[in-house]
């Protein structure tokens, strides 16, 4: 999956959250902030409190990608949940195709070196 696709999903998430907040007249709560923090590709690890080293953020794949692909917005209620289901099927199938093609490409590169 290309980084542009993940960035597009992040833009859709941000626009959907903004629209949900405007319709529901709510502000960011702790759950929303935790999801936004999980979208970072790298997190900081402190070494003895002296300096910080960036490490890959595993929550991006466990929490962040789930938030990007489920489209769990406040305006998808009632009959609009059918539209949400259709969007999820299209987007998740594209994401899975991107992951599988990347894994196959990496696997073929590793097999060629053997």
Backbone as a printed PyTorch tensor [residue, N CA C, xyz], in Angstrom:
tensor([[[  0.8450,  -1.1710,   0.0000],
         [  0.0000,   0.0000,   0.0000],
         [  0.8930,   1.2370,   0.0000]],

        [[  0.5810,   2.1440,  -0.8600],
         [  1.3760,   3.3570,  -0.9740],
         [  1.0460,   4.3140,   0.1590]],

        [[  1.9950,   5.1300,   0.5920],
         [  1.7360,   6.0890,   1.6670],
         [  0.6310,   7.0850,   1.3260]],

        [[  0.4500,   7.3620,   0.0330],
         [ -0.6020,   8.3000,  -0.3590],
         [ -1.9780,   7.7490,  -0.0100]],

        [[ -2.1570,   6.4300,  -0.0860],
         [ -3.4480,   5.8390,   0.2540],
         [ -3.7310,   5.9720,   1.7450]],

        [[ -2.7140,   5.7490,   2.5750],
         [ -2.8980,   5.8990,   4.0190],
         [ -3.1550,   7.3590,   4.3660]],

        [[ -2.4750,   8.2750,   3.6770],
         [ -2.7130,   9.6950,   3.9240],
         [ -4.1270,  10.0860,   3.5180]],

        [[ -4.6430,   9.5120,   2.4300],
         [ -6.0110,   9.7950,   2.0260],
         [ -7.0050,   9.2880,   3.0760]],

        [[ -6.7580,   8.0880,   3.6140],
         [ -7.6380,   7.5800,   4.6640],
         [ -7.5770,   8.4630,   5.9030]],

        [[ -6.3950,   8.9850,   6.2190],
         [ -6.2770,   9.9140,   7.3410],
         [ -7.0570,  11.1920,   7.0950]],

        [[ -7.0450,  11.6810,   5.8590],
         [ -7.8210,  12.8710,   5.5200],
         [ -9.3180,  12.5980,   5.6420]],

        [[ -9.7540,  11.4310,   5.1900],
         [-11.1680,  11.0670,   5.3260],
         [-11.5400,  10.9620,   6.7970]],

        [[-10.6600,  10.3790,   7.6250],
         [-10.9220,  10.2840,   9.0560],
         [-11.0410,  11.6670,   9.6790]],

        [[-10.1250,  12.5720,   9.3460],
         [-10.1630,  13.9150,   9.9100],
         [-11.4220,  14.6660,   9.4750]],

        [[-11.7860,  14.5550,   8.2010],
         [-12.9860,  15.2380,   7.7100],
         [-14.2430,  14.6530,   8.3490]],

        [[-14.2970,  13.3280,   8.4770],
         [-15.4540,  12.7000,   9.1110],
         [-15.5730,  13.0550,  10.5770]],

        [[-14.4410,  13.1080,  11.2920],
         [-14.4860,  13.5140,  12.6980],
         [-14.9280,  14.9560,  12.8380]],

        [[-14.4250,  15.8230,  11.9680],
         [-14.8170,  17.2330,  12.0220],
         [-16.3060,  17.3900,  11.7500]],

        [[-16.8070,  16.6760,  10.7700],
         [-18.2330,  16.7280,  10.4660],
         [-19.0640,  16.1580,  11.6070]],

        [[-18.5940,  15.0650,  12.2180],
         [-19.3120,  14.4810,  13.3510],
         [-19.3480,  15.4280,  14.5370]],

        [[-18.2180,  16.1020,  14.7880],
         [-18.1800,  17.0370,  15.9030],
         [-19.0840,  18.2320,  15.6650]],

        [[-19.1420,  18.6920,  14.4160],
         [-20.0230,  19.8280,  14.1030],
         [-21.4900,  19.4340,  14.2400]],

        [[-21.8370,  18.2370,  13.7690],
         [-23.2270,  17.8040,  13.8620],
         [-23.6310,  17.4810,  15.2970]],

        [[-22.7230,  16.9250,  16.0680],
         [-23.0450,  16.5320,  17.4350],
         [-22.6950,  17.5750,  18.4680]],

        [[-22.0950,  18.6830,  18.0500],
         [-21.6250,  19.7650,  18.9210],
         [-20.7950,  19.2160,  20.0820]],

        [[-19.8300,  18.3640,  19.7510],
         [-18.9340,  17.7750,  20.7350],
         [-17.5020,  18.2160,  20.4580]],

        [[-16.6240,  17.9970,  21.4130],
         [-15.2150,  18.2730,  21.2420],
         [-14.4370,  16.9730,  21.3820]],

        [[-13.1520,  17.0380,  21.1870],
         [-12.3140,  15.8480,  21.3010],
         [-12.3300,  15.3270,  22.7350]],

        [[-12.5310,  14.0310,  22.8790],
         [-12.4290,  13.4230,  24.2000],
         [-11.1730,  12.5570,  24.2430]],

        [[-10.9540,  11.8590,  25.3450],
         [ -9.7170,  11.0830,  25.5230],
         [ -9.6070,   9.9530,  24.5000]],

        [[-10.7310,   9.3500,  24.1210],
         [-10.6960,   8.2590,  23.1470],
         [-10.2430,   8.7650,  21.7810]],

        [[-10.7730,   9.9120,  21.3600],
         [-10.3810,  10.4760,  20.0640],
         [ -8.9120,  10.8720,  20.0480]],

        [[ -8.4250,  11.4390,  21.1390],
         [ -7.0130,  11.8190,  21.2130],
         [ -6.1250,  10.5840,  21.1690]],

        [[ -6.5340,   9.4940,  21.8140],
         [ -5.7520,   8.2530,  21.7840],
         [ -5.7010,   7.6760,  20.3660]],

        [[ -6.8070,   7.7630,  19.6300],
         [ -6.8180,   7.2750,  18.2430],
         [ -5.9120,   8.1250,  17.3730]],

        [[ -5.9600,   9.4300,  17.5480],
         [ -5.1150,  10.3110,  16.7420],
         [ -3.6380,  10.0740,  17.0660]],

        [[ -3.3190,   9.8400,  18.3450],
         [ -1.9290,   9.5360,  18.7150],
         [ -1.4760,   8.1950,  18.1550]],

        [[ -2.3990,   7.2600,  17.9630],
         [ -2.0120,   5.9550,  17.4210],
         [ -1.7470,   6.0200,  15.9210]],

        [[ -2.1060,   7.1000,  15.2680],
         [ -1.8680,   7.2360,  13.8280],
         [ -0.4420,   7.6570,  13.4950]],

        [[  0.3570,   7.9320,  14.5110],
         [  1.7520,   8.2660,  14.2610],
         [  2.5090,   7.0010,  13.8890]],

        [[  3.3510,   7.0800,  12.8870],
         [  4.1210,   5.9070,  12.4610],
         [  5.2300,   5.5720,  13.4490]],

        [[  5.7740,   6.5860,  14.1160],
         [  6.8560,   6.3650,  15.0710],
         [  6.4730,   6.9740,  16.4100]],

        [[  6.9290,   6.3640,  17.4880],
         [  6.7560,   6.9130,  18.8240],
         [  8.1410,   7.0720,  19.4500]],

        [[  8.2090,   7.8420,  20.5170],
         [  9.4910,   8.1010,  21.1680],
         [  9.7230,   7.1180,  22.3000]],

        [[ 10.9590,   6.6670,  22.4110],
         [ 11.3710,   5.8430,  23.5400],
         [ 12.4850,   6.5940,  24.2530]],

        [[ 12.2950,   6.8230,  25.5360],
         [ 13.2850,   7.5460,  26.3130],
         [ 14.3400,   6.5670,  26.8370]],

        [[ 15.5920,   6.9120,  26.6550],
         [ 16.6910,   6.0880,  27.1410],
         [ 17.3230,   6.8070,  28.3240]],

        [[ 17.0740,   6.2540,  29.5080],
         [ 17.5740,   6.7820,  30.7790],
         [ 17.1970,   8.2360,  30.9970]],

        [[ 16.1620,   8.7170,  30.3460],
         [ 15.7330,  10.0980,  30.4950],
         [ 16.6980,  11.1000,  29.8930]],

        [[ 17.6920,  10.6270,  29.1610],
         [ 18.6870,  11.5340,  28.5900],
         [ 18.3400,  11.9670,  27.1730]],

        [[ 17.9040,  11.0040,  26.3380],
         [ 17.5440,  11.3460,  24.9680],
         [ 16.4560,  10.3960,  24.4960]],

        [[ 15.8230,  10.7880,  23.4150],
         [ 14.7050,  10.0270,  22.8680],
         [ 15.0990,   9.4170,  21.5280]],

        [[ 14.6340,   8.1890,  21.3160],
         [ 14.9080,   7.4700,  20.0730],
         [ 13.5650,   7.1040,  19.4390]],

        [[ 13.3860,   7.3950,  18.1520],
         [ 12.1260,   6.9960,  17.5080],
         [ 12.0910,   5.4820,  17.2650]],

        [[ 10.9590,   4.8740,  17.6110],
         [ 10.7550,   3.4500,  17.3620],
         [  9.4400,   3.2890,  16.6130]],

        [[  9.2820,   2.2280,  15.8210],
         [  8.0140,   2.0210,  15.1090],
         [  6.8520,   1.8720,  16.0920]],

        [[  5.7490,   2.5030,  15.7700],
         [  4.5650,   2.4800,  16.6150],
         [  3.6840,   1.3060,  16.2040]],

        [[  3.6230,   0.2660,  17.0340],
         [  2.8010,  -0.9010,  16.7140],
         [  1.3140,  -0.6060,  16.8340]],

        [[  0.9420,   0.4220,  17.6130],
         [ -0.4710,   0.7870,  17.7190],
         [ -1.0210,   1.3120,  16.4040]],

        [[ -0.1390,   1.7260,  15.4910],
         [ -0.6160,   2.1870,  14.1890],
         [ -1.3490,   1.0730,  13.4630]],

        [[ -0.8090,  -0.1420,  13.5130],
         [ -1.4430,  -1.2600,  12.8200],
         [ -2.5850,  -1.8560,  13.6280]],

        [[ -2.5050,  -1.8090,  14.9490],
         [ -3.5290,  -2.4330,  15.7840],
         [ -4.7300,  -1.5230,  16.0110]],

        [[ -4.4930,  -0.2520,  16.2560],
         [ -5.5670,   0.6860,  16.5870],
         [ -5.8050,   1.6830,  15.4610]],

        [[ -4.7160,   2.2410,  14.9280],
         [ -4.8360,   3.2970,  13.9250],
         [ -5.4790,   2.8520,  12.6310]],

        [[ -5.0240,   1.7280,  12.0670],
         [ -5.6090,   1.2560,  10.8120],
         [ -7.0580,   0.8280,  10.9970]],

        [[ -7.4030,   0.3190,  12.1730],
         [ -8.8010,  -0.0190,  12.4500],
         [ -9.6600,   1.2410,  12.4500]],

        [[ -9.1460,   2.3100,  13.0600],
         [ -9.9000,   3.5630,  13.0910],
         [-10.0270,   4.1680,  11.7010]],

        [[ -8.9850,   4.0030,  10.8660],
         [ -9.0380,   4.5620,   9.5170],
         [-10.0050,   3.8070,   8.6120]],

        [[-10.1850,   2.5190,   8.8560],
         [-10.9690,   1.7120,   7.9290],
         [-12.3950,   1.4320,   8.3700]],

        [[-12.7600,   1.6920,   9.6170],
         [-14.1230,   1.3730,  10.0480],
         [-15.1140,   2.5060,   9.8130]],

        [[-14.6340,   3.7200,   9.6360],
         [-15.5180,   4.8710,   9.3890],
         [-16.6290,   4.9410,  10.4450]],

        [[-16.2660,   4.8930,  11.6990],
         [-17.2180,   4.9050,  12.8020],
         [-17.5380,   6.3520,  13.1820]],

        [[-18.3480,   6.9970,  12.3620],
         [-18.7040,   8.3900,  12.5820],
         [-20.1330,   8.4870,  13.1010]],

        [[-20.4540,   9.6160,  13.7310],
         [-21.7640,   9.7820,  14.3600],
         [-22.8990,   9.8710,  13.3410]],

        [[-22.6150,  10.3110,  12.1280],
         [-23.6930,  10.4790,  11.1540],
         [-24.0420,   9.1920,  10.4230]],

        [[-23.3200,   8.0980,  10.6700],
         [-23.6770,   6.8030,  10.0930],
         [-24.5910,   6.0550,  11.0630]],

        [[-25.8250,   6.5060,  11.1740],
         [-26.8060,   5.8440,  12.0330],
         [-28.0460,   5.5220,  11.2050]],

        [[-28.7750,   4.5340,  11.6370],
         [-30.0030,   4.1620,  10.9490],
         [-29.7360,   3.6110,   9.5640]],

        [[-30.4550,   4.1220,   8.5540],
         [-30.2690,   3.6000,   7.1950],
         [-28.9210,   3.9600,   6.5810]],

        [[-28.2130,   4.9410,   7.1440],
         [-26.8950,   5.3180,   6.6260],
         [-25.8270,   4.2680,   6.9310]],

        [[-26.1410,   3.3080,   7.8150],
         [-25.1670,   2.2570,   8.1190],
         [-24.9290,   1.3570,   6.9120]],

        [[-25.8980,   1.2630,   6.0140],
         [-25.6910,   0.4960,   4.7820],
         [-24.6050,   1.1450,   3.9260]],

        [[-24.6150,   2.4790,   3.8360],
         [-23.5620,   3.1910,   3.1090],
         [-22.2070,   2.9710,   3.7800]],

        [[-22.1740,   2.9950,   5.1080],
         [-20.9410,   2.7360,   5.8370],
         [-20.4170,   1.3340,   5.5240]],

        [[-21.2940,   0.3490,   5.4850],
         [-20.8950,  -1.0290,   5.2000],
         [-20.3200,  -1.1510,   3.7920]],

        [[-20.9330,  -0.4870,   2.8240],
         [-20.4390,  -0.5360,   1.4460],
         [-19.0650,   0.1280,   1.3440]],

        [[-18.8900,   1.2630,   2.0020],
         [-17.5980,   1.9540,   1.9780],
         [-16.5260,   1.0890,   2.6370]],

        [[-16.8810,   0.4340,   3.7460],
         [-15.9130,  -0.4170,   4.4420],
         [-15.4720,  -1.5610,   3.5400]],

        [[-16.4090,  -2.1800,   2.8350],
         [-16.0450,  -3.2980,   1.9510],
         [-15.0660,  -2.8380,   0.8710]],

        [[-15.3250,  -1.6980,   0.2620],
         [-14.4580,  -1.2060,  -0.8170],
         [-13.0780,  -0.8330,  -0.2800]],

        [[-13.0380,  -0.0800,   0.8060],
         [-11.7620,   0.4110,   1.3240],
         [-10.9270,  -0.7280,   1.9130]],

        [[-11.5470,  -1.5950,   2.6970],
         [-10.7930,  -2.6770,   3.3260],
         [-10.2690,  -3.6600,   2.2790]],

        [[-11.0260,  -3.9130,   1.2310],
         [-10.5100,  -4.8080,   0.1820],
         [ -9.3080,  -4.1750,  -0.5160]],

        [[ -9.3250,  -2.8810,  -0.7420],
         [ -8.1640,  -2.2040,  -1.3270],
         [ -6.9570,  -2.2310,  -0.4060]],

        [[ -7.1860,  -2.0570,   0.8810],
         [ -6.0880,  -2.0910,   1.8480],
         [ -5.4960,  -3.4950,   1.9300]],

        [[ -6.3420,  -4.5020,   1.9610],
         [ -5.8420,  -5.8760,   2.0270],
         [ -5.0610,  -6.2180,   0.7560]],

        [[ -5.5190,  -5.7620,  -0.4010],
         [ -4.7830,  -5.9910,  -1.6420],
         [ -3.4110,  -5.3250,  -1.5740]],

        [[ -3.3560,  -4.1120,  -1.0320],
         [ -2.0760,  -3.4280,  -0.8770],
         [ -1.1380,  -4.1580,   0.0620]],

        [[ -1.6570,  -4.6420,   1.1910],
         [ -0.8190,  -5.3900,   2.1300],
         [ -0.3190,  -6.6860,   1.5060]],

        [[ -1.2000,  -7.4350,   0.8470],
         [ -0.7910,  -8.7000,   0.2470],
         [  0.2240,  -8.5050,  -0.8690]],

        [[  0.0100,  -7.5000,  -1.7040],
         [  0.9680,  -7.2710,  -2.7870],
         [  2.3180,  -6.8210,  -2.2390]],

        [[  2.3230,  -6.0460,  -1.1670],
         [  3.5830,  -5.6400,  -0.5450],
         [  4.3010,  -6.8380,   0.0660]],

        [[  3.5640,  -7.7030,   0.7450],
         [  4.1590,  -8.8950,   1.3540],
         [  4.7160,  -9.8220,   0.2700]],

        [[  3.9900, -10.0030,  -0.8240],
         [  4.4780, -10.8450,  -1.9150],
         [  5.7350, -10.2460,  -2.5400]],

        [[  5.7530,  -8.9360,  -2.7370],
         [  6.9230,  -8.2610,  -3.3020],
         [  8.1340,  -8.4330,  -2.3900]],

        [[  7.9370,  -8.2530,  -1.0710],
         [  9.0440,  -8.4260,  -0.1390],
         [  9.5000,  -9.8820,  -0.0820]],

        [[  8.5560, -10.8150,  -0.1220],
         [  8.9040, -12.2300,  -0.1000],
         [  9.6980, -12.6330,  -1.3270]],

        [[  9.3190, -12.1450,  -2.4940],
         [ 10.0540, -12.4670,  -3.7180],
         [ 11.4600, -11.8510,  -3.6790]],

        [[ 11.5830, -10.6740,  -3.0890],
         [ 12.9120, -10.0700,  -2.9570],
         [ 13.8140, -10.8720,  -2.0420]],

        [[ 13.2270, -11.4120,  -0.9520],
         [ 14.0180, -12.2330,  -0.0430],
         [ 14.3800, -13.5800,  -0.6700]],

        [[ 13.4620, -14.1690,  -1.4390],
         [ 13.7480, -15.4620,  -2.0650],
         [ 14.8050, -15.3440,  -3.1640]],

        [[ 14.8490, -14.2010,  -3.8310],
         [ 15.8580, -14.0150,  -4.8770],
         [ 17.2710, -13.9360,  -4.2960]],

        [[ 17.3850, -13.5170,  -3.0460],
         [ 18.7040, -13.4020,  -2.4230],
         [ 19.2170, -14.7400,  -1.9070]],

        [[ 18.3340, -15.7410,  -1.8100],
         [ 18.7880, -17.0480,  -1.3260],
         [ 19.4280, -17.8540,  -2.3680]]])
